[in-house]
């Protein structure tokens, strides 16, 4: 890296013979830079020189441009870099001390009368910034996040950044507030109201190389910051001193004043000059005050001061009304704060106030009601500081409020998605298992009985097929409400399937009242539902299992209740059964089905259906999804819903997966030979495959055998597949991504979606679950979820396809909200390969 200048500060004898400490030096006056005499100077240099003299360090300043300095620091070619803003990215690659030397913010400079008053006004402009600076990173990320369009013009040093506007290469210049204050007017630029990104400034070093010296710097900062006569305070006063002509009286002025003592005329002239100087200073002070007020009023954090003895409010920042809907004068009234805190948090908050007197610093979270009556979640950070030097004011509490409401609401929405059914609002299967586990723990402790009741609505599919899914959804909502009214507050009602509910009865009657309860349950379910002007009667098949008689674990009780429910279904439904041991004989059919499934591949009984995936606006084919079917020699076509779960449980699913992968790729190659334009084929992966080390090699071999490029194969997985040994599964997915295969998240939005986990997955596509698509036009909540998924996919750069598109209204909504691709009966039904492309332009 080019070195322009090296300046050595040699300490007096006795300073030690160790190697010099190499300090990066770039031009960013008044914080760091070189003077007219070529010597290093600025706040950071003066402060470091003062520490070096006391610690007997030998300093060597190495001049370089900003980005080159950072590269040299990381490469170990220099030891310390002054004036480095601490960001999360730099914390990963550099070491910093703890106490910031100063706080800075980014300032937008523009020609006079530019009219710029907010950051959005920069759209379409050319912005000059320092290459590799935090301003460059912030503006690039802000443009990506908000969609604003501007051009970043990078320069190697601050002087070139400001000069870019005068030369016509840029429309505005962006630098830090220190440099802007000193140099803006030299380039005919003024400070606009647009500021952003307040950060702390530090000395930085390569990790692990200068930790001892960073600790020494922290120790001096700790001591000097509170000392009015310290080297730190002197350096800051020099940095904040206005440039010549704005805040200093030039040397010649003092000579004029001396002459004015004997010459009355000169005295008069100097009086005029002094008045102008005062006006200039007043104007500069007013501008500084306006900048401070702008910073406080436009920021997202409310600042306040309290009396440390009685917590009486003393001051609150001007953005309080904008953020919380209260006039600042109202907030300063005694007792106002306690009245706004949520009653459940009030006692705890008062105790924490007393504890603050001992700890001197505290961060807490509390709830309060804002001026619009909305409950807000607040992060409240408080610190006690000493009173004034003259003793006219006692100790004060300085604090800040940060609004966490949006974050809390997002977490709650994700929790709802993870644990509750979107249609009925009831707990889903995940939450049911959790609650049943806690129920059994209590039952083990008290020795009392508990009931598990499974409910399967009889022939409910006929309702959806005859009256439509919207009518079926209204029936489910009504039944959920009835079941909730039938049970006590401690009991649980959950939806565990499309037409199945599960009840947990915490306090069943002790006198054998199962029959009366189940009869009442059936009567409740039989009550007519008003659908489309008709009275629809719904019946159900009900099964009951009892703890501890029928099982001691979740799986045992749910299995027993399911067998009892199956017994009710086998006799036509609209009845109930309590589990009996003999019901296990019904698994005989399952055993025979398992044996037949083991020979299905060898006997060539499996076949593939294909369903098209289209660009909904144009009808263009973008892919085909392969769906496995089983043609049983005796039973005929066996539903995947019957044999896929059995295959997963017995381990046969891997053999079926490999057959599907090979057959799907073979069919895609066959379409290529026939000149049919099928871009990709999608195959569903089972959870077991993600833990098989041979999967990647097997897929690579299949692709090579059929002469297909890897990106033409799409593998679909669900998030639940990642929950068992997630790190191992993630490693397999990354290997698949390296191979070039496309990965898609299936059934997104149906259960729980861990967004933090989602970001780690090497996905290219999300598939909106058909249960959400089915509710379009009937559920605003589900429509909002779909909009959120579309926005999430856009933010993460993922393709998006909607499953289960069956109605034109659903297609129109998806296109309007920005989802381009779809799959469903409206666009094309699953069909054998010979018929799958009929009516499609491929």
Phi, psi and omega in degrees: 000140184291137178245121183268328188205141172227120181242123182255134173255108182263128182275165180296170179304144182094357182284347179110157183252019182287167181297152180293152176269114185274125185244126176292136184229113175234166188273107176209054182298136016263006184282318180202147179161193179240144178276183180298332180274004179084359181276148177292144180203181181112171183304309186292324180291313181299319180293316181292323177299318180297319178293319182298320180297324182280331184259001180061042173271148173254119187257143174228117182269129183246117184278138181195164172284163189305304184295324178294323177300314181298319178297319179295322179297312180294329180277355180082011180281340168231161187260322181226146176235118178278164172059051178250123178284134181277117175235161179303324181291318181289331177299331180286330188249348183229163176254141181230156168279180191267322187265122181292145175289320181202166175252139180223160173223164182273134186238131176269124179251139182212163175299159181302142179064033177289333179077008180284127182227357178203163187292332179294337181290350179279354183299134179086354182266165173263122186250117178277127181220160177285129182299129179081005184276169177291331176298318179298311181298316183297313183292324177294314179293321180297320178295320178295320184287323188256346183083005178292147185242112173217169182247126178267121179256109186268146176225159186276342179213165185297320180301319180291330178298311181291324182291339182297331179288314181296326181281353180086004179280342181215160179268325178222163177239145182232124180213187179276164186294328179297308183293322180299317183298322185279325196239355186300312188290337176297337181251018178060039179241154176233159178280126178271170176289358185273111175228161179194166166060066174290131183221163173268146181251137188220171161271141181235153178218164173294141183305131174080002186257328184229033184300319182297317182290324176298322177295322178296317178300317178301319182297317179292320178298320179301320183278320188279333185296329180267002183254116185297333182257016186281162174304325179299311182297322179296317180296319181292322178297321178295321182291323184274354180293127184300156178297161179302131182103344179245330184224349182249152170267117183302161182300322182295336181293323179296323177297319179296322179294321179296319178293328181294341179295334181248347182241112184297324181296317180295325177301316180297316179298320180293327178298318177299315180298320180294321178298320178295321179297318178299318179297320179296318178295319178298317179297318179296320178295319179296319178296319178296321179294321178296320178297318179296316179296320178298317180299316182289319186281333182267350183285162181271359184243132177272130177253149180207164175230140178230155169289127185290343182276312184241004179059030175285131182296137178247325184197148175218144184291158188291344180279004183297317181294319181293321185274326187236000172078017179241140172293142182302326180295324178296318183293340180271000179286139180300136176083354183296316184301314181297326181291328184276338180293141179303137183306326181289339182260351191295312182296318179297318181297320180293321177295321180292327175300317178293323180292332178300329180300330180270317187275337176073343178212140184204142171235128182217167175238138179211169179246141176212162179263130181274184184291346177260006178084006181271141178280125183244145175260124190239136166264116185248114177249127184232146177215135177270130178240152180295164178283183182295162183295329183272358177079009182282348178222138181281191180297149182233157171258121175253127185217174179216145174248127173242128184281118179256009189301312182299318179296318180294320179294324177294318178297320179294321178297319178293323177296320178297317179297325184282330191237356185229145178289130185292331183281310187260345185077005180278158172305142177268189185297324180298310181291327177301313180299320179295313181293322179295324176299316178294323178300316181292327175298316177294322180295321177298325183283319184262350176073013182264160183285154171224151178247144169239123184238125176254137183234124176242118181291127184290128173049038182292336178300328179298326179297313180296318184287329184270310185261348181101157183293331179294321177294319178298323179294321179294325176296315180299319180296318179294319179294322178299318179295320179295316181297321178297324179286338181283331187262167176279168183294337181274349181276169183235133169244128180224153174258120187246000179197179181302322181226030182235141175234156177227136178245140170246116181259112186283324184232071180291155179298143185276349188255034177069041183272023182297318183299314181296320180296314184292324177295318177296323178298314180296320178298321178296318181290332182283346181302132186298146173251133179277108182232117177060036180079007180240156176263111182257124180261129181247132175247171184211156170257124189239137175230141183234137173231146186241135169269136002262006188299320187252001178163156180246355182237168178300311184296319180297315181291317179294322177295316179298315179295324179292321177295320177295320178295320178297325177297320177294321180292325184292340179259016175104356177083190183054040179205180180223155174222144168264141186302139173230145182305327182295344180294344179296342179296341181292347179283356180299317178301319179298322180296314180296321179298321178297316180297318179295324181294328181296332181259002185297319182291314181298326182271009177057044180265346178276147175213162182251137165255153180233134177243130185287150172242121190239155163282112194295328183291315186259343186080009181289134178286127178246351179171170175231138175261129179272128182236123185279142176230157180235117176262096182286136184297337181250312186276350183081212182288122178260131183296138174302330179296342180266318186262338179294311177301323178295319179295321179294321182291324184269351180091357180286352184297330181294318178297320178293318178302313182296322178295316181297316180301314182293315182293322180294318179292322177298319180293321178297318177296322178296317176299322177299318180296328180275359180076020178273129186276072176261109186295310187217165172231135182253137181230136177280133175263145174271161181298325182297328182295328183293348180248015180256118183292341182271358186299310185298315180297321180296317179296318179299319180295318180296315180298316180295322181298323182262003176067040182251145172287142184301326184287358176270356176252125177248129179252126182257135178221161176249157184294331179296335178294338184272353190286331179268121184050062187298324182294320178294317178297320180297323178297320179296318180296321178294325177292322177295321178296318178298323177297331180110001180288144177278134180246136182229144176265114183273155175057036183289131180097354182278325182238240178253147182228106179277102186295324178298321178289323182300322181297336181279342186279137180279063185270155170242345186210145169247145177243115181292128183296143185294338178294329176284318179298322181298332184273358180300130182090352183233342183221110177295327180298313180291327175297322177294323178297318179298317178299319180295321179294319178298316179295322179296315180298321179294319181294325182270358179072033183254145170291161184219135177224138181261132177265155173072032177283108186242345184231151180296326179296323177295316179298317181297318179298314182297316179296320181296325182273355174107011175265113188274329191248148182211168182206133180162177185300328179297327184264336179163130180275155174299139181208159175302162186303323183295332183251354190294333185261007180294132179081004181244136181286072179222000000 
